[in-house]
Amino acid sequence: MQRSVSLAIPNDRSFLPLAIKVVEETAHLAGLEGAEVHDLLHAVRELLSNAIEHAYPPGEAGIVDLDLRLQPHGIQVSIHDMGLPFNYEQYLRSEREGGLRRIPRYVDELRFANLGKEGKAFTIFKAHPLNFVDERLHPYSDLEDNSPASLKPASIQIRDFLPGDGEAIARLIYSNYSYSYFKAIFYYPNKIRQMNEQGEIASVVAQTREGKIVGHFSLIRVPRSRIAEVGVAVVHPDYKGKGIMNAMLDRIINRAREMKLSAVFGEALMVHPYSQRANLRHGFAESALVLGLVPSTMSLTDPNAVQSSRRGAVLIGFKILAGARRRRVHLPRVYGDLLRQIYAANGLEILPVESVPEREERADVSHESSPFNQTGTLLIRSGGADLLHQIRHHLHRLYRKHADMIYADLNLMRCNGIDEVVAQLKEEGFVFGGVLFYRQEDEDYLRMQMINCDHVETDHLVCHSSFCKELLGEIRREIAQE
């Protein structure tokens, strides 16, 4: 059933607040929150103001139609009038900045249609987190490709992203995952281009001699840090098993070195050992096992993979590049041995904390939410007298967002009284996860995690290494004690 809202207003500015309020409430129904709603309203206000002030000749009364459609992957807003004809292309050539040129900053798509006798219309589209109900999508996986990069055909070129690659990458994502891929931003060619241009991601592609893009891999920068995730890795099914995936990963790691990143990390699926082996083969070392990070809509056709309708886990592995290898960290006693193993496996030396500052009156706690995969994270930079109050305050806000998984990232380099902080988190229901190196401002964080729904997979998880099994054993033991 199509869900839509329509509103017709006079070309009178006094009706603008009413129209904006309708758009705002409809955006919430569509699943948009926070900055997404703010950006959408910016774009709609610009278009409506333009239609009210300029669509009709001065002094002539007219109607501006607003049509909002809630689609499976976002909200579409059309603004239509029967006023003066308008040459949009000429406007773009003459208007260098401001006005309608600002709109693409706020939305994922902008279209103009000259409808002849039916007037004219602007249509914008704003994406929201994908939400699939009772739909099983089976993406293709190339993670089992053990072919060395040297097997890459001579006709395949591995190169960095170029403007114009966005559409081919989006189609490649679609051909592998349909619309089940939870990093939904990669379905929008303009967003892929913008993120590469702005340095938020760094993509490489595999291209045939004929110019067809058959593979993609990307570095995804983590805000306020010098680390990046290696991911969004796809190869066209017809080119599987030729070493393309490994060749792209080699190039991605070289790109990270060129960018002088402290480290890169990968998230290996826990439904089979292939991606875990691939990361280890490229010099990654395991640091955390994170439950419930993969939405239940993602599944693999690989017959060797564990099939589950529950949210999946990932094994995080780091590859240290240029980061400081001597780390002064507070080690909580309850996890001391595990953390020492993790640091040693990643080639990092733990130095004792020289002095412990006095306890702060106010804890430094905030939260982040990821509507794309229905998770939330507490970010605890330091403890304080009001720590428990702060934890519960931010937890309540994440509960209201219906986060399926809630993670707690605890600064190991700043947080004094760390045993008390860990104890309070465990009291709230959190269990061990692992370490995220250089997570923010080049500082390390302990990750803990709490299941907040009944569809997170904890039983049918596959480990390749003995240390992965040790991490999983600790997590299951703590869950059983809850």
N, C-alpha and C positions, 0 to 999 in steps of 0.2 A: 504494500500500500504506500503510495506516494504521500509524503508529508510536506505541506506547503502552507505559507502564510502570505496573504496579499493585503495591501493597504494602498489607498488612493488619497493623496493630499493635494490641496490647492498650492499654487506656486506662491506661497506666503511663508516667510521665514518663521512666523510664530508657530507653525506646525512642525518645524524641524525637530524640536525636543521630543515630541510624540513619536515621530518616525524613528528616531534614534533609540528611544526606549523599547519600541517593538523589536528592533534589530537586536538589541542587547539581550532581551529575554529569550528571543528565538535562538540566539547563539548559545545560550546556556543549555537550552533543550537539545541542541546539536552536539553538546559535549565539549564545547570550547570553554577554557578557563583563563583567568589572569591576563597575561600579555597577549594571548591569542585574541581574546575579546577586544582588548584595548586597540590592537592593530586593525581589526575588522571595522570597528567604529570610526577610526581615523579615516579609512578609505570610504566608507559609506557617507560620512559627513561631508567629505570633499565632493563626492559625486552629487549628493542631494543639493548641496549649496550651489553647485554649478548649474544644476537643472533649474532650481528655483529662481536664480538671479539672471540666467542667460538663455534659457531654452526658449522663452517667449518674448516677443517684442515688448519694450517698456510700456507698462500700463495695461497690458492684455492679460486677462485671467486665463489660467490654464490648469491642467491636472498633471501631476507627477505620480506615476504608478511604481509601487515598490513590491517586488515579488521575491519571496524567500523560499528556498527549497532545501530541505534537510536530506542530504544524500548519504549513502553508506560510508563515504570517506571524507565528508566535509559539508560545508554550507555554501550554497550558491545564492547570490543576491543580484537581482536585475533591477535597474532603474530606467524607466521608460517614459518618454514624453512625446507629444504630438506637435512640438514646437518647430523652430527654425531649422532648416537643414544645416548640417555640420560636417566639415571636412576634417576628420580626426588626423589623417596623415599630414595635412598641411599644418595643423596645430602643433604636432610633434616637431615638425621642422622649424617652426618659428619660436616655440616656447622652449627655452633652454633648461629652465628649472622651475620648481614650484608648480602650483595648480595641479592639473591631472597627472603631471609627471611624477608626483610624489607617491601615487597610489601603488605602483608595483613594489615599493618598499614594505608595504603592509600586508599584501595578500599574495597568494600563490599563482594567481592567474587573473589577467584583465583582458576583456574582449570588448570591441565596439562593433555594433551592427547598424548599418544604414538600412532602414526597413522601407524606404520609398514612401508610399502613401500611408504606411502604418507608423511613420515616425522614426525614432531612433532609440537605441538602448545601449547602455553599458552593463556588462555582466562581470562580476568578480567572483572568485572562488577562494575560500579559506579552508585549508585542510584541518582535520581534527584527528586524534588518535583513532586508529582502526579498531573496530569493535565487531567481531564476528560471533554470532550466536548460532549454536547447533550446526556449524559448518566445518567440515574436515577437509583441509587443503593439504596436498602432499607435494612439498617442494622437492625438486631435484637436488641431489647433493654430490659435490665433487670431492668431498673431504677424504674419501678413501683413495684418492689418486696418490700412489706411492712412487710415481714416475719421477726420476730426477729432472731438474730443470734443463739438463743437457739434451733431453729427448724432445724439447720444444722444436717443432718443425721449422725449417729455415724460412718458410713463408710467413711465419708469425713474428711480428715485431712487438716488443714490450716497450711502451713509451709512456711519458707523463700525459696528464689530462690536457686537452686543448679545447678552447671554446667551440661549441658545436657537438661535443661528445655526449652532452646531457641526455638527449632523447634516446640514443642507442643504449646508454647505461640503464635508463629507466626501463626500456623494453627488455633488456637482459635480466634485470631484477624480476620483471613480470614473468618472463618465460621460465624462470627458475622457481618462483614462489607464488605465482598468481598474485593475489592481494593479501597474502598472509604475512609478509615480511614486516616485523614490528618497527623497524627504522623507516617509517612511512615517508619520511622526507625524500627518500631516494626514488619515489615514484614521480617526482616533479623535476623535469629537465632544467627549468630556470633556477630552481633551488640548488641543484647539483652544481651548476655553473657558478652561482653566487657564492656558495660555500667554498669552492675551490679558489675563486678570485679573492675572497676575504681571508683565506688561510685557515678556515675552520676545519677543512679536510684537505687532504692531498691525495688525489686519485691517480692510479696508473691503469692502463688498459692494454689488452692484447688485441692486436689488429692484424687481419690477414693482408696478403699482398693486394687483394682486390678492394681493401678499405673497410671490410666488415669488422666491427668490434665484437669479439667473441669471449672476452674476459674482462673482469674488473676487480680491483683490490684498492683499499683506501686506508689511509691514516686518518683517524678521527681525533682531533685535538681535544684534550680535557681542559676545560676552562681553569684559569688561574694556576696553571702548571706547565711543566715542560715535558709532559708525557703524552702519548697518543695510543689509542686502540688500533690494532690492525684488524680490519674486518670488512664487511660488505663484500665478501669474496664470492664471486660467481664465475662459472665458465659455461659457455653454451654446450648443451648436451651432445652436439655433434662433434665437439672438440675435446671431450673428456678423455683422460688417460694419456695425454701427450706431454705432461710435464709443465703445462701452462700455469697452473696454480702455483707451483713451486717457483717458477721463473718470476711470476709477479710478486710473490712474497720476498724473494731476494731483492728485487728492485725497490719494494716498499721499505725494507730495512735500510738500504742504501740512502733512500730519500730521508729517512729519519736521521741518519748520521749527518747528511748535508744540512738538515735543519737544526743540528746540534741539540737534539732532544736528549733528555736525561735517560729515558727508557721508553720502550714500547711494551704493550701487553696484548695478549690474545685471550679470547674467551672460547674455550673448547667445549663442545657439546658433551654432555654426560650420557647420551643415549648409545654411543658406541665409541670405541677407542681410537678411531682413525684421526680425528682432528687433534686429539691429545698427542698421538705419536708424531703428527706433523709438526706441532709446536716444539716438542722436545728435540726433534731432528734438526730444527733451525736454531737451537741454542736457547730456547725459553726454559725457565725453571718455575715449577709450580709454587704458587704463593697463597691461593685462596680457593675454596670450594663454595660457590654461591648458589643457594637453593632458589628455585622459583623465578629466576631472572628471565627465562624464556617463556613467552605466552603459550598457552595450551593450543592455540590455533596453528602453531608450527609443528610439522611432523615430517618424517623422512620416508621416502619410498625404499630406501636401502633395506633389503631383507635381513641384513645382519644387525640392524638398529633395533633397539627396544622401542616398541610402540606403546605410547601412553597418551591418555586424554588429559593428563595433568600438566601443570606448569613444570617446565624442565629446569635442570641445573646446568651450571657451567663451571669448568675448572679454569681458573685464571692463571696464566703463566706470564712472567716478566722476562724481558731481555734487557739487561742493563747496558747502556751505551756510553753516556758521558756523565752520568750522575755521580755525586760524591759517594765513595764506597765505604767511608767510615761514618757510622750513624750513632749519634747519642740518643738513646731511646729509654723510656721507662718500660720495663717488662713486667706485666702483671704476673704474680706468682703462679696463679692457676694455669696460665698458658705458657710459662717460661720455656719449658723444654721444646714445645712445638714451634714457638717463635724463633728460638735459636736455630732449629733445623731449617726453617724457611730462610732466614737470613744467610746461613752458611751455603745453602743450595744456590742462592742467587749471588754468591761471591761478595757478600757485604759483611763488614766487620762491625760488631756491636761494641760501642764504647760506653763505659758507665757514666751515668749522669753525675756531674761534679757536685752540684748543689740543688737542693729542692727549695724553690721559693715558697714563701708563706701562702697559705690557702687564700684564694680570692673570695671576696664576699659574694660576687655574682659569677655564675658559670657562663661560659661562652657556648651557647647551644643554638643551632638554627636547624631548619629542615629544607629538604629539596623534594620535589615530587616529579615523577616521570609518567605523565598520563599515557604515553605511547605504549608502555607495558604494565601499567597499573602497579607501580612500585613507589615507595617513598624512602627517604634516607634522613636519619638524624645525623647532624654534623656536630660533633662535640670537640671543640678546640681546647677547652680547659675546664676543670672542675671548679666547684665553688660551694658556698654554704647553701645555695638554693638549687643545687643540681637536680635533686629529685623532682622538685616543682617544675623546673624547666623541661626535664625529660617528659613528664606527664603532659605538660602543656602542649608541646610539639607533637607528641604521640596522638593526642586528642585531635589535633588538626589533620593529621594523616589518616586517622580513623574516619573522619568526616569525608575524606576524599576517596574512601573505599579502596585503599591500597591493599592488594593481595599479599604482598611481601613488604616488610619494613626492615630496612637495614640501619645499623648504627655504626658510623665511622668515627673512631676515637683517636685523636692526635697522640701518637706515641712519644712525640718529642717535646710537647708542651704541657701535657696533662699531669700535674702532680696529684698525688693521692690516687694513682691509677687503680689500685686494688679495690678501693671503695667504689670508684666509678663502674668498674666491671661487675662488682657485686650487685650494684643497684640495677644495672642493665639485665643481669641474669634474673634478678627478682621480678623484673617486668616481663620476663619470658624470652629474652634473647639468648642465643647460643653462639658458639664459635663459628667464624667464617674463614679468617686468614688475615693476610697483610696486603695493603695496597701501597706500594712504594711511590714516593714523590707525588702523592695524590693531590696535594695543594701546596703551593709555595715551596715545592721541593721537600716537603715533610711527609713522613710515613704515618699511615693510619691503620689501626686495628679494625677489621670489619667483623661485626657481629650481626646476627640476623634473627628475625622473628616471623614465623608463619602466621598470616592473618586471614586465611581462608581455608577451605577444606579440599582444595584441588591442587596441592603442591606435591610433586613426586619426591619421595624420600626412599622408597624401597628399591625400585627397579632402576638403579643407576650403575653405570659401567665404568670401572677404573682400569687404566692401562698400567700405571706404575704402583709400586708398593707404597710410596708416600701418599699418593692419592687415596689409597685404601685406608691409610692411617688417618688422614684428614676426615674422610667420610665416617670412619668408626667413631672418632671423637664427637662429631656432630650428632650422629644417631644416639650415642650414649647420653648426651645432654638432653636431646629431645625426649628420650625415654624417661628422664628424671623430672620432666615438667609435670 
